[in-house]
């Protein structure tokens, strides 16, 4: 039974750390709205979209 309590405690601690990290990330993102990271080097007008059809 001791391992069950340890696993529950470790899961709760990990969940708490993840929630805190998300909170900090949202605060940083809110303050730095104009400092976004680009996800594409090329513009949307330059490249034609690729459509893949799966049978």
Gaussian input, Z-matrix of N, CA and C with variables (Angstrom, degrees):
# hf/3-21g

backbone

0 1
 N
 C     1     B1
 C     2     B2     1     A1
 N     3     B3     2     A2     1     D1
 C     4     B4     3     A3     2     D2
 C     5     B5     4     A4     3     D3
 N     6     B6     5     A5     4     D4
 C     7     B7     6     A6     5     D5
 C     8     B8     7     A7     6     D6
 N     9     B9     8     A8     7     D7
 C    10    B10     9     A9     8     D8
 C    11    B11    10    A10     9     D9
 N    12    B12    11    A11    10    D10
 C    13    B13    12    A12    11    D11
 C    14    B14    13    A13    12    D12
 N    15    B15    14    A14    13    D13
 C    16    B16    15    A15    14    D14
 C    17    B17    16    A16    15    D15
 N    18    B18    17    A17    16    D16
 C    19    B19    18    A18    17    D17
 C    20    B20    19    A19    18    D18
 N    21    B21    20    A20    19    D19
 C    22    B22    21    A21    20    D20
 C    23    B23    22    A22    21    D21
 N    24    B24    23    A23    22    D22
 C    25    B25    24    A24    23    D23
 C    26    B26    25    A25    24    D24
 N    27    B27    26    A26    25    D25
 C    28    B28    27    A27    26    D26
 C    29    B29    28    A28    27    D27
 N    30    B30    29    A29    28    D28
 C    31    B31    30    A30    29    D29
 C    32    B32    31    A31    30    D30
 N    33    B33    32    A32    31    D31
 C    34    B34    33    A33    32    D32
 C    35    B35    34    A34    33    D33
 N    36    B36    35    A35    34    D34
 C    37    B37    36    A36    35    D35
 C    38    B38    37    A37    36    D36
 N    39    B39    38    A38    37    D37
 C    40    B40    39    A39    38    D38
 C    41    B41    40    A40    39    D39
 N    42    B42    41    A41    40    D40
 C    43    B43    42    A42    41    D41
 C    44    B44    43    A43    42    D42
 N    45    B45    44    A44    43    D43
 C    46    B46    45    A45    44    D44
 C    47    B47    46    A46    45    D45
 N    48    B48    47    A47    46    D46
 C    49    B49    48    A48    47    D47
 C    50    B50    49    A49    48    D48
 N    51    B51    50    A50    49    D49
 C    52    B52    51    A51    50    D50
 C    53    B53    52    A52    51    D51
 N    54    B54    53    A53    52    D52
 C    55    B55    54    A54    53    D53
 C    56    B56    55    A55    54    D54
 N    57    B57    56    A56    55    D55
 C    58    B58    57    A57    56    D56
 C    59    B59    58    A58    57    D57
 N    60    B60    59    A59    58    D58
 C    61    B61    60    A60    59    D59
 C    62    B62    61    A61    60    D60
 N    63    B63    62    A62    61    D61
 C    64    B64    63    A63    62    D62
 C    65    B65    64    A64    63    D63
 N    66    B66    65    A65    64    D64
 C    67    B67    66    A66    65    D65
 C    68    B68    67    A67    66    D66
 N    69    B69    68    A68    67    D67
 C    70    B70    69    A69    68    D68
 C    71    B71    70    A70    69    D69
 N    72    B72    71    A71    70    D70
 C    73    B73    72    A72    71    D71
 C    74    B74    73    A73    72    D72
 N    75    B75    74    A74    73    D73
 C    76    B76    75    A75    74    D74
 C    77    B77    76    A76    75    D75
 N    78    B78    77    A77    76    D76
 C    79    B79    78    A78    77    D77
 C    80    B80    79    A79    78    D78
 N    81    B81    80    A80    79    D79
 C    82    B82    81    A81    80    D80
 C    83    B83    82    A82    81    D81
 N    84    B84    83    A83    82    D82
 C    85    B85    84    A84    83    D83
 C    86    B86    85    A85    84    D84
 N    87    B87    86    A86    85    D85
 C    88    B88    87    A87    86    D86
 C    89    B89    88    A88    87    D87
 N    90    B90    89    A89    88    D88
 C    91    B91    90    A90    89    D89
 C    92    B92    91    A91    90    D90
 N    93    B93    92    A92    91    D91
 C    94    B94    93    A93    92    D92
 C    95    B95    94    A94    93    D93
 N    96    B96    95    A95    94    D94
 C    97    B97    96    A96    95    D95
 C    98    B98    97    A97    96    D96
 N    99    B99    98    A98    97    D97
 C   100   B100    99    A99    98    D98
 C   101   B101   100   A100    99    D99
 N   102   B102   101   A101   100   D100
 C   103   B103   102   A102   101   D101
 C   104   B104   103   A103   102   D102
 N   105   B105   104   A104   103   D103
 C   106   B106   105   A105   104   D104
 C   107   B107   106   A106   105   D105
 N   108   B108   107   A107   106   D106
 C   109   B109   108   A108   107   D107
 C   110   B110   109   A109   108   D108
 N   111   B111   110   A110   109   D109
 C   112   B112   111   A111   110   D110
 C   113   B113   112   A112   111   D111
 N   114   B114   113   A113   112   D112
 C   115   B115   114   A114   113   D113
 C   116   B116   115   A115   114   D114
 N   117   B117   116   A116   115   D115
 C   118   B118   117   A117   116   D116
 C   119   B119   118   A118   117   D117
 N   120   B120   119   A119   118   D118
 C   121   B121   120   A120   119   D119
 C   122   B122   121   A121   120   D120
 N   123   B123   122   A122   121   D121
 C   124   B124   123   A123   122   D122
 C   125   B125   124   A124   123   D123
 N   126   B126   125   A125   124   D124
 C   127   B127   126   A126   125   D125
 C   128   B128   127   A127   126   D126
 N   129   B129   128   A128   127   D127
 C   130   B130   129   A129   128   D128
 C   131   B131   130   A130   129   D129
 N   132   B132   131   A131   130   D130
 C   133   B133   132   A132   131   D131
 C   134   B134   133   A133   132   D132
 N   135   B135   134   A134   133   D133
 C   136   B136   135   A135   134   D134
 C   137   B137   136   A136   135   D135
 N   138   B138   137   A137   136   D136
 C   139   B139   138   A138   137   D137
 C   140   B140   139   A139   138   D138
 N   141   B141   140   A140   139   D139
 C   142   B142   141   A141   140   D140
 C   143   B143   142   A142   141   D141
 N   144   B144   143   A143   142   D142
 C   145   B145   144   A144   143   D143
 C   146   B146   145   A145   144   D144
 N   147   B147   146   A146   145   D145
 C   148   B148   147   A147   146   D146
 C   149   B149   148   A148   147   D147
 N   150   B150   149   A149   148   D148
 C   151   B151   150   A150   149   D149
 C   152   B152   151   A151   150   D150
 N   153   B153   152   A152   151   D151
 C   154   B154   153   A153   152   D152
 C   155   B155   154   A154   153   D153
 N   156   B156   155   A155   154   D154
 C   157   B157   156   A156   155   D155
 C   158   B158   157   A157   156   D156
 N   159   B159   158   A158   157   D157
 C   160   B160   159   A159   158   D158
 C   161   B161   160   A160   159   D159
 N   162   B162   161   A161   160   D160
 C   163   B163   162   A162   161   D161
 C   164   B164   163   A163   162   D162

   B1=1.4593
   B2=1.5231
   B3=1.3056
   B4=1.4583
   B5=1.5347
   B6=1.3169
   B7=1.4545
   B8=1.5262
   B9=1.3179
   B10=1.4648
   B11=1.5195
   B12=1.3162
   B13=1.4633
   B14=1.5288
   B15=1.3152
   B16=1.4555
   B17=1.5275
   B18=1.3280
   B19=1.4618
   B20=1.5234
   B21=1.3158
   B22=1.4613
   B23=1.5249
   B24=1.3106
   B25=1.4659
   B26=1.5257
   B27=1.3269
   B28=1.4618
   B29=1.5290
   B30=1.3277
   B31=1.4594
   B32=1.5170
   B33=1.3293
   B34=1.4636
   B35=1.5276
   B36=1.3115
   B37=1.4584
   B38=1.5271
   B39=1.3240
   B40=1.4579
   B41=1.5238
   B42=1.3153
   B43=1.4643
   B44=1.5307
   B45=1.3062
   B46=1.4578
   B47=1.5149
   B48=1.3308
   B49=1.4671
   B50=1.5232
   B51=1.3353
   B52=1.4676
   B53=1.5253
   B54=1.3110
   B55=1.4611
   B56=1.5240
   B57=1.3244
   B58=1.4616
   B59=1.5211
   B60=1.3314
   B61=1.4653
   B62=1.5280
   B63=1.3242
   B64=1.4637
   B65=1.5222
   B66=1.3158
   B67=1.4620
   B68=1.5277
   B69=1.3223
   B70=1.4622
   B71=1.5234
   B72=1.3366
   B73=1.4626
   B74=1.5268
   B75=1.3310
   B76=1.4637
   B77=1.5243
   B78=1.3183
   B79=1.4655
   B80=1.5191
   B81=1.3166
   B82=1.4594
   B83=1.5222
   B84=1.3266
   B85=1.4643
   B86=1.5211
   B87=1.3185
   B88=1.4630
   B89=1.5266
   B90=1.3250
   B91=1.4545
   B92=1.5293
   B93=1.3184
   B94=1.4643
   B95=1.5231
   B96=1.3121
   B97=1.4612
   B98=1.5224
   B99=1.3146
   B100=1.4554
   B101=1.5222
   B102=1.3067
   B103=1.4608
   B104=1.5195
   B105=1.3133
   B106=1.4549
   B107=1.5137
   B108=1.3086
   B109=1.4572
   B110=1.5213
   B111=1.3143
   B112=1.4590
   B113=1.5201
   B114=1.3063
   B115=1.4577
   B116=1.5233
   B117=1.3105
   B118=1.4496
   B119=1.5190
   B120=1.3290
   B121=1.4514
   B122=1.5233
   B123=1.3263
   B124=1.4613
   B125=1.5136
   B126=1.3144
   B127=1.4550
   B128=1.5170
   B129=1.3084
   B130=1.4596
   B131=1.5159
   B132=1.3384
   B133=1.4626
   B134=1.5213
   B135=1.3206
   B136=1.4538
   B137=1.5289
   B138=1.3032
   B139=1.4636
   B140=1.5235
   B141=1.3109
   B142=1.4618
   B143=1.5243
   B144=1.3061
   B145=1.4649
   B146=1.5298
   B147=1.3115
   B148=1.4542
   B149=1.5241
   B150=1.3258
   B151=1.4540
   B152=1.5288
   B153=1.3184
   B154=1.4615
   B155=1.5243
   B156=1.3061
   B157=1.4629
   B158=1.5188
   B159=1.3077
   B160=1.4556
   B161=1.5256
   B162=1.3090
   B163=1.4677
   B164=1.4909
   A1=111.75
   A2=116.81
   A3=118.77
   A4=111.29
   A5=117.74
   A6=119.92
   A7=111.52
   A8=118.44
   A9=121.40
   A10=109.80
   A11=117.27
   A12=120.46
   A13=110.69
   A14=116.63
   A15=120.57
   A16=110.61
   A17=117.54
   A18=121.08
   A19=111.10
   A20=117.61
   A21=121.12
   A22=109.92
   A23=117.10
   A24=120.86
   A25=111.11
   A26=117.75
   A27=121.13
   A28=110.68
   A29=117.92
   A30=121.04
   A31=111.95
   A32=117.04
   A33=120.48
   A34=110.94
   A35=117.09
   A36=120.95
   A37=110.80
   A38=117.45
   A39=121.20
   A40=111.40
   A41=117.30
   A42=121.35
   A43=110.44
   A44=117.35
   A45=121.41
   A46=111.88
   A47=116.63
   A48=119.98
   A49=110.99
   A50=117.27
   A51=120.69
   A52=111.49
   A53=117.50
   A54=120.69
   A55=111.22
   A56=116.57
   A57=120.23
   A58=110.67
   A59=117.89
   A60=121.37
   A61=110.75
   A62=117.91
   A63=120.88
   A64=111.37
   A65=116.78
   A66=121.18
   A67=110.67
   A68=117.06
   A69=120.95
   A70=110.11
   A71=117.81
   A72=120.67
   A73=111.07
   A74=117.02
   A75=119.19
   A76=111.20
   A77=118.28
   A78=121.04
   A79=110.84
   A80=117.44
   A81=121.08
   A82=109.86
   A83=117.21
   A84=120.64
   A85=110.95
   A86=117.07
   A87=120.77
   A88=110.97
   A89=117.05
   A90=120.51
   A91=112.00
   A92=117.02
   A93=120.81
   A94=110.00
   A95=116.89
   A96=120.80
   A97=111.85
   A98=117.65
   A99=121.35
   A100=113.22
   A101=118.31
   A102=121.62
   A103=110.93
   A104=116.97
   A105=121.25
   A106=112.51
   A107=115.44
   A108=121.89
   A109=107.79
   A110=116.38
   A111=119.16
   A112=109.81
   A113=116.29
   A114=120.67
   A115=111.20
   A116=117.59
   A117=121.38
   A118=109.22
   A119=115.32
   A120=119.22
   A121=110.32
   A122=116.73
   A123=120.80
   A124=109.85
   A125=115.73
   A126=121.07
   A127=110.82
   A128=116.69
   A129=120.41
   A130=112.19
   A131=118.52
   A132=121.51
   A133=112.03
   A134=118.67
   A135=122.00
   A136=113.51
   A137=118.70
   A138=121.78
   A139=109.38
   A140=115.95
   A141=120.21
   A142=109.93
   A143=117.62
   A144=119.38
   A145=110.99
   A146=115.77
   A147=122.17
   A148=107.73
   A149=116.29
   A150=121.27
   A151=107.82
   A152=116.17
   A153=121.07
   A154=108.60
   A155=116.27
   A156=121.31
   A157=108.73
   A158=115.68
   A159=120.91
   A160=108.03
   A161=116.65
   A162=120.86
   A163=112.00
   D1=-23.00
   D2=-177.41
   D3=-65.82
   D4=-35.73
   D5=-179.32
   D6=-68.46
   D7=-31.36
   D8=178.75
   D9=-64.85
   D10=-44.38
   D11=179.03
   D12=-64.67
   D13=-37.63
   D14=179.40
   D15=-66.52
   D16=-39.35
   D17=179.34
   D18=-67.98
   D19=-40.15
   D20=178.12
   D21=-64.76
   D22=-43.68
   D23=178.87
   D24=-63.85
   D25=-43.59
   D26=179.81
   D27=-64.62
   D28=-39.67
   D29=177.88
   D30=-65.27
   D31=-41.53
   D32=178.33
   D33=-66.25
   D34=-38.51
   D35=178.57
   D36=-67.05
   D37=-42.34
   D38=177.94
   D39=-64.97
   D40=-40.88
   D41=177.78
   D42=-63.23
   D43=-42.10
   D44=178.54
   D45=-63.12
   D46=-41.52
   D47=178.15
   D48=-65.19
   D49=-39.57
   D50=178.80
   D51=-66.02
   D52=-41.62
   D53=178.29
   D54=-64.44
   D55=-39.29
   D56=177.61
   D57=-65.43
   D58=-40.73
   D59=178.78
   D60=-64.61
   D61=-39.68
   D62=177.11
   D63=-65.79
   D64=-38.74
   D65=177.88
   D66=-62.97
   D67=-45.92
   D68=179.56
   D69=-64.72
   D70=-41.44
   D71=179.68
   D72=-63.70
   D73=-38.50
   D74=178.90
   D75=-69.06
   D76=-35.22
   D77=176.62
   D78=-66.53
   D79=-41.31
   D80=179.55
   D81=-67.06
   D82=-42.15
   D83=-179.34
   D84=-66.14
   D85=-34.34
   D86=179.81
   D87=-67.95
   D88=-36.87
   D89=-178.60
   D90=-77.79
   D91=-28.63
   D92=-175.74
   D93=-114.85
   D94=61.12
   D95=-178.66
   D96=-66.10
   D97=-36.78
   D98=-175.23
   D99=-84.88
   D100=-3.68
   D101=-178.13
   D102=-102.28
   D103=45.41
   D104=-178.35
   D105=-70.61
   D106=155.06
   D107=178.89
   D108=-95.10
   D109=129.02
   D110=178.77
   D111=-76.36
   D112=141.02
   D113=-179.18
   D114=-105.28
   D115=-6.98
   D116=-179.40
   D117=-139.42
   D118=135.83
   D119=179.20
   D120=-80.94
   D121=-37.88
   D122=-179.25
   D123=-90.59
   D124=158.04
   D125=177.65
   D126=-80.13
   D127=168.10
   D128=-179.31
   D129=-76.48
   D130=-20.91
   D131=-178.83
   D132=-80.14
   D133=-22.01
   D134=-173.44
   D135=-83.79
   D136=-28.36
   D137=-172.36
   D138=-115.31
   D139=132.83
   D140=175.99
   D141=-78.51
   D142=142.11
   D143=179.42
   D144=-69.73
   D145=147.44
   D146=178.54
   D147=-103.01
   D148=123.28
   D149=179.82
   D150=-107.98
   D151=123.06
   D152=-179.66
   D153=-106.35
   D154=124.79
   D155=177.75
   D156=-101.36
   D157=128.14
   D158=-179.99
   D159=-111.58
   D160=130.08
   D161=-176.90
   D162=-76.30

